[in-house]
Structure formats: C-alpha cells, structure tokens
Amino acid sequence: MLRHTADLPFAVVADPDKLLYAEFGVESAPRALLSPRAWGPIAGAVLSGAWEVLRGRERLPATSQPGGRLGLPADFLIGSDGRVLAAKYGEHVNDQWPVDELLRLASSHRPSADQLPAG
C-alpha cells in the first residue's frame, strides 16, 4: 500500500486483518460490488488494469485477498488528539469522500489561532 500512498499529505492506515474495520463497524457485503453506481468505476479499473498488465507495467492481482474483496469503504477524519471528527461509511465499493468534501471537513476542524499551543 505504501507505494500508492507515500505522496499523500495525510496519514493512511492499512488494516489487512480488518481489526479496525471491526472496531469501527465497517461492513463486508456483496452489495459492495452490486450497486449500479459502482459498475462504471469497476469497469474502468478493470480495463485500465488489464492494459497495464498487457504492457508489462503491472502484475495480475492476487487470486485471493486476506479478509476478502467485499469490504465496503469507510473514511475517517481523525484529529491530532485521536478523536474521530467525521466519518463516512460507504454504501458501495466506490463510495468514498470526494476530495473537495474531505478538504472542507478538514478545514472546518482546523484549530483557530487561540486554540494552538503557545510557542
């Protein structure tokens, strides 16, 4: 996962054993792939992935994935004090926060100058 997230301006937490999924109540369900709203992005990913495999730039995905492939996405905005400031539980595989909404949420939770530590 690191090669896909190394340049992001925020921390990303991998959870291959789905321990955090369980703790935060994130589901795995066949509906992750069954929503018509997910079909276009899935088809696009399959086509572009197949093209990259044919060009030798990517490898085929693993035939099995620990924890399965039917996990629904969930996004959490966590403050510097460890509190969950906002959460989005996806309804299908491609239901994540849009970047603009995430940036708006992050800026609305940014501490004001009088809340910052002195120094």
C-alpha positions in Angstrom: 0.0 0.0 0.0 2.9 2.3 0.7 3.7 2.8 -3.0 0.2 4.1 -3.6 0.0 6.4 -0.6 3.6 7.7 0.0 2.9 11.1 -1.5 -0.3 11.8 0.2 -0.3 14.8 2.6 -2.0 12.8 5.4 -1.6 9.5 7.2 -3.2 6.4 5.7 -3.7 3.3 7.9 -3.6 -0.2 6.3 -5.8 -2.8 8.0 -5.2 -6.1 6.2 -6.6 -8.2 9.1 -9.7 -5.9 9.3 -9.2 -5.4 13.1 -10.0 -1.6 12.7 -12.9 -2.5 10.4 -14.5 -4.5 13.1 -13.8 -1.9 15.8 -15.3 0.9 13.7 -18.3 -1.2 12.5 -17.2 -1.2 8.8 -19.0 -4.0 6.9 -18.1 -6.5 4.3 -21.0 -7.3 2.0 -21.7 -8.5 -1.6 -23.6 -5.2 -2.1 -20.2 -3.6 -2.2 -20.0 -4.7 -5.9 -23.6 -5.0 -6.7 -24.6 -1.3 -6.7 -25.0 0.1 -10.3 -23.2 3.2 -9.1 -20.0 1.2 -8.7 -20.1 -0.6 -12.1 -18.7 2.2 -14.2 -15.6 2.7 -12.0 -15.2 -1.1 -11.7 -15.2 -1.5 -15.5 -12.8 1.4 -15.9 -10.4 0.0 -13.3 -10.5 -3.5 -14.9 -9.9 -2.1 -18.4 -7.0 0.2 -17.3 -5.6 -2.5 -15.1 -5.7 -5.1 -17.9 -4.0 -2.6 -20.3 -1.2 -2.0 -17.7 -0.8 -5.8 -17.3 -0.6 -6.3 -21.0 2.0 -3.5 -21.3 4.1 -5.2 -18.5 3.7 -2.2 -16.1 1.6 -4.1 -13.6 1.1 -7.6 -12.3 -2.2 -9.5 -12.2 -3.9 -9.1 -8.8 -3.6 -11.9 -6.2 -6.2 -14.7 -6.7 -7.2 -14.3 -3.0 -7.0 -11.4 -0.6 -6.8 -11.7 3.2 -10.2 -10.7 4.6 -11.9 -11.0 1.1 -12.7 -8.4 -1.6 -16.1 -7.4 -0.5 -15.3 -4.7 2.1 -17.2 -1.5 2.0 -15.1 1.6 2.2 -15.1 3.9 5.3 -13.3 7.2 5.7 -12.5 8.8 9.0 -11.1 12.3 9.7 -9.1 11.9 12.9 -7.9 15.0 14.9 -4.4 15.4 16.3 -5.8 14.3 19.7 -7.0 11.0 18.3 -10.8 11.8 18.2 -12.9 10.9 15.2 -14.0 14.3 13.9 -16.1 13.0 11.0 -16.9 9.6 9.4 -18.3 8.4 6.1 -19.4 4.8 5.7 -19.6 3.8 2.1 -22.7 2.2 0.6 -20.7 0.5 -2.3 -17.2 -0.1 -3.4 -16.7 3.3 -4.9 -18.4 5.4 -2.3 -15.6 7.5 -0.7 -15.4 11.1 0.3 -14.8 13.4 -2.6 -11.5 15.3 -2.2 -13.3 18.7 -2.1 -15.6 17.5 0.7 -12.6 16.0 2.7 -10.7 19.3 2.4 -13.8 21.2 3.5 -14.2 19.0 6.5 -10.5 19.2 7.4 -10.5 23.0 7.2 -13.7 23.2 9.3 -12.0 21.3 12.1 -8.7 23.2 11.9 -7.9 24.8 15.3 -8.2 28.5 15.4 -5.1 30.6 16.4 -6.3 30.9 20.0 -6.5 27.1 20.3 -2.9 26.5 19.1 -0.2 25.8 21.7 1.9 28.8 22.6 5.4 28.8 21.3 
